[in-house]
Amino acid sequence: MKQALANRILSKVGKLYLYLRLRAPQKIKRELSIKYEGQYRNAGLMLLFDFLMAIGVVVFAFAGTAILYLSLKISA
């Protein structure tokens, strides 16, 4: 049950993402078949992974900056 809901949500997100990015139905079909194995769910999944990676980069940069700032403040 939960998996079916997750798949439906990912499919809708993937469909919306491709529509907003490409707009033309022919381009959407082409992109869907080439990159996402013909499934909107895979497009939504890739978007989710990209979003999580971006959050990870921001957290990593923030942690590195905080460590550097604190180490410089302590030594000064």
N, C-alpha and C positions, 0 to 999 in steps of 0.2 A: 504494500500500500504506500509506504513512505517513498520507496524507490520510484513508483509510478508518478507520484507527485513531483519528485525531484526531476524526473525526465521531462515531464510536461513543462515545468518552469524553465529548465534549460533550453528546451525547444523553443518556447516563446521568446526567451531572451536572445537566443541565436537568430531567430527569424527577425526580430526587431533590429538587432545589431546589423545584420546584413542589409536589411532594407534601408536603414539610416545611412549606412556607409556607401552602398552601391546604387540604390534607387531603381535601376532598370531591371525588370524581371529576367531578362536574358543574361545579364551580368551576374545576377544572384544565382541563377541555375548553374552557370559555368563555374563560378567560385565554389558553390556548394558541392558540385561533383568533383572538382579537382582537389580542393584543400580539405574538405570536411566529409568525404566519403558519402555524400548525398544526404547527410542528416543535419538538421538544424540543431539537434542536441549537441553534436560535436562542436559546432560553432559557438554555442553558449558555453560549453565546457572550456574551450580555448580562451574565451573572453574572461571567464572566471579565473583561470590560471594566470592570465596576463595581469588581471587586477591584483591577485594575491602576490604575484612577483613584484609588482610596483609597490605594494604596501611593505613587502619585505625589504626592498631597497631603501625606502624612506626610513624604516625603523633602523636598519643597519647604519645608514648615514647619520641619523640622529644619535644613535648610541656611540658611534665613533667620534662625532663632534663633542658630545658630552664628556667622554673619557679624555679627549685631548684638552678640552677646556679645563676640566677639573685637575688634570695633571699639571697644566701650566699655572693654574691658580695656586696649587699647593706648593710648587717649587718657587714661586715668586715671593 
